[in-house]
Amino acid sequence: MITNRQVVLASYVTDAAQPENFALSEGPIPEPAEGEFLLRNMYFSMEPAIRGWVDGKANYFAPIPIGGVIRGPSVGQVIKSRNNDFVEGEYVFALNQWEDYSICHSDAILLEKLQPEDGIPLSYYVGSLGGAGATAYIGLHEVGQIQAGQTVVVSAAAGATGSMAGQIAKLCGCTVIGIVGSDDKAQLIVDEFGFDAAINYKTDDITAAVMAIAPEGADIYFDNVGGPVLNAMLPAMKVYGRIVGCGMISDYNRTDNPNPITNLWEMVSRQLTMQGFLLPTYQAKVPAAMAQLEEWIRAEKITVIENITEGFANTPTAFCELMSGQTVGKALVKIDL
Ligand SMILES: NC(=O)c1ccc[n+]([C@@H]2O[C@H](COP(=O)([O-])OP(=O)(O)OC[C@H]3O[C@@H](n4cnc5c(N)ncnc54)[C@H](OP(=O)(O)O)[C@@H]3O)[C@@H](O)[C@H]2O)c1
């Protein structure tokens, strides 16, 4: 009998996530009710946001309880449908769960019907043409109000969202500086993703390094990490600069004791704007963003690097590797079924 493998929460995560915080479970394949459709998941998207759902505390989503299936975005194929808008064989991206088969419906968070283009791997729709690409594009345009000629700084620049944000900013005619956590990643973002310059936040003085490259400071800081990097970027912003609050991964393992931000006065003296955003709020903007990203990828104007882990059972390990900075590009799991 074919069953539905699931990854469930074995214990609340209190510091860095470990594979032991998760367990494998099996259950029956669910049956879609009226209005629902059944997906066979093909790829899981590894997302830092999941760390915020496994510590037993509420944030913008309810915490996952012990024994609960881990929530996360996936790309899957419709294999049974009782929803007229979704037919068997279609591909879908949505916030589902870490399981072989997910029940989905028209109101699912992040739901996008996919029409994979010939020559573009399906896995791209998990990252560069999925949440990471859309977040980077929408964050820069809707929140950052990016314009040609600006200086844009991106943190976690070798990662899924950061590598896309840097490349999109270059395509918009900006000078782009990336902040990363190793010299290898610094080399990679310049050589492979076309950043103009790279800063290693573990060894460099971020404020001085940005000001050396852009003496007037950054017009836009696309912040994926918060904490000390954000703190160091505040005095490196141009007057009227904009900070795009995409994520704060440096605080995800220390929600009870977040990193202090001591340079907040710079928000006043430099008359800065900082706006946080969550992709689901901008769902209506996703199709246009995807169309533009697809065009750039087809034209080979964007380089996609994927960090693919094979096998359902390796999903917890893949997530832990993402959180500890071991991956470059988009971290995802290819499900064996
Ligand atoms: N707002 C939204 O809707 C939205 C949507 C998607 C993602 N996000 C956010 O975007 C950010 C990036 O997500 P992603 O999926 O693209 O992940 P990612 O960048 O592919 O991977 C995470 C990277 O974060 C860096 N990192 C880890 N701990 C750090 C620390 N203490 N200080 C500085 N950097 C650290 C590591 O790179 P280094 O080696 O360079 O340290 C790691 O490779 C996350 O904050 C995530 O929550 C937000």
The ligand as a MOL file (V3000), in Angstrom:
LIG
                    3D

  0  0  0     0  0            999 V3000
M  V30 BEGIN CTAB
M  V30 COUNTS 48 52 0 0 0
M  V30 BEGIN ATOM
M  V30 1 N 9.7770 38.5700 3.5240 0
M  V30 2 C 9.4800 37.4580 2.8460 0
M  V30 3 O 8.3620 37.2400 2.3710 0
M  V30 4 C 10.5810 36.4400 2.6630 0
M  V30 5 C 10.4680 35.4020 1.7200 0
M  V30 6 C 11.5500 34.5100 1.5620 0
M  V30 7 C 12.6830 34.6540 2.3470 0
M  V30 8 N 12.7200 35.6620 3.2720 0 CHG=1
M  V30 9 C 13.9160 35.8670 4.1120 0
M  V30 10 O 15.0290 36.0590 3.2730 0
M  V30 11 C 16.2080 35.6420 3.9530 0
M  V30 12 C 16.9970 34.6970 3.0550 0
M  V30 13 O 16.2330 33.5160 2.8450 0
M  V30 14 P 16.6860 32.4580 1.7400 0
M  V30 15 O 15.6090 31.4500 1.6340 0
M  V30 16 O 17.1150 33.1900 0.5350 0 CHG=-1
M  V30 17 O 17.9280 31.7740 2.4630 0
M  V30 18 P 19.4450 31.7200 1.9700 0
M  V30 19 O 19.9280 33.1250 1.8400 0
M  V30 20 O 19.5570 30.8090 0.8060 0
M  V30 21 O 20.1800 31.0090 3.1870 0
M  V30 22 C 20.3280 31.6540 4.3850 0
M  V30 23 C 21.6970 32.3700 4.4740 0
M  V30 24 O 21.6540 33.2500 5.5870 0
M  V30 25 C 22.9690 33.5140 6.0040 0
M  V30 26 N 23.0220 33.5340 7.4730 0
M  V30 27 C 22.7150 32.5390 8.3210 0
M  V30 28 N 22.9050 32.9420 9.5920 0
M  V30 29 C 23.3570 34.2250 9.5300 0
M  V30 30 C 23.7550 35.1950 10.4850 0
M  V30 31 N 23.7070 34.9340 11.8090 0
M  V30 32 N 24.1590 36.4100 10.0480 0
M  V30 33 C 24.2080 36.6990 8.7420 0
M  V30 34 N 23.8410 35.8140 7.7710 0
M  V30 35 C 23.4240 34.6040 8.1720 0
M  V30 36 C 23.8580 32.3740 5.4660 0
M  V30 37 O 24.7150 32.9320 4.4970 0
M  V30 38 P 26.1920 33.4830 4.8900 0
M  V30 39 O 27.1430 32.3480 4.6930 0
M  V30 40 O 26.4180 34.5840 3.9470 0
M  V30 41 O 26.1650 33.9040 6.3230 0
M  V30 42 C 22.8530 31.4460 4.7880 0
M  V30 43 O 23.3990 30.8270 3.6490 0
M  V30 44 C 15.7520 35.0150 5.2720 0
M  V30 45 O 15.8580 35.9690 6.3070 0
M  V30 46 C 14.2900 34.6970 5.0060 0
M  V30 47 O 13.5300 34.6340 6.1720 0
M  V30 48 C 11.7040 36.5360 3.4340 0
M  V30 END ATOM
M  V30 BEGIN BOND
M  V30 1 1 1 2
M  V30 2 2 2 3
M  V30 3 1 2 4
M  V30 4 1 4 5
M  V30 5 2 4 48
M  V30 6 2 5 6
M  V30 7 1 6 7
M  V30 8 2 7 8
M  V30 9 1 8 9
M  V30 10 1 8 48
M  V30 11 1 9 10
M  V30 12 1 9 46
M  V30 13 1 10 11
M  V30 14 1 11 12
M  V30 15 1 11 44
M  V30 16 1 12 13
M  V30 17 1 13 14
M  V30 18 2 14 15
M  V30 19 1 14 16
M  V30 20 1 14 17
M  V30 21 1 17 18
M  V30 22 2 18 19
M  V30 23 1 18 20
M  V30 24 1 18 21
M  V30 25 1 21 22
M  V30 26 1 22 23
M  V30 27 1 23 24
M  V30 28 1 23 42
M  V30 29 1 24 25
M  V30 30 1 25 26
M  V30 31 1 25 36
M  V30 32 1 26 27
M  V30 33 1 26 35
M  V30 34 2 27 28
M  V30 35 1 28 29
M  V30 36 1 29 30
M  V30 37 2 29 35
M  V30 38 1 30 31
M  V30 39 2 30 32
M  V30 40 1 32 33
M  V30 41 2 33 34
M  V30 42 1 34 35
M  V30 43 1 36 37
M  V30 44 1 36 42
M  V30 45 1 37 38
M  V30 46 2 38 39
M  V30 47 1 38 40
M  V30 48 1 38 41
M  V30 49 1 42 43
M  V30 50 1 44 45
M  V30 51 1 44 46
M  V30 52 1 46 47
M  V30 END BOND
M  V30 END CTAB
M  END
